């Protein structure tokens, strides 16, 4: 909004320990997303340098994570090493 407060908040809560191999979340911090400020203009393809991508791992089960709804984020696939303990999580989106 005009005051800089987010209109959308994404919240993610892993129900088991999260690692790089069992399907963690990835985010692109604002400073690495050239389209961040224009996200409300519609569907813009992000132009993100790989060095700007951040893994949200490792984290313990129950670690609450949240980010502005304009932040590019995605969940990764579970790798063979993490197949015995695949990520389980709750994802919530709050809008105002």
Secondary structure, 3 states (H helix, E strand, C coil): CCCCCCCEEEEEEECCCECCCCCCEEEECHHHECCHHHHHHCCCCCCECHHHEEECCCECCCCEEEEECCCEEEECCCCHHHHHHCCCEEEEEEEC
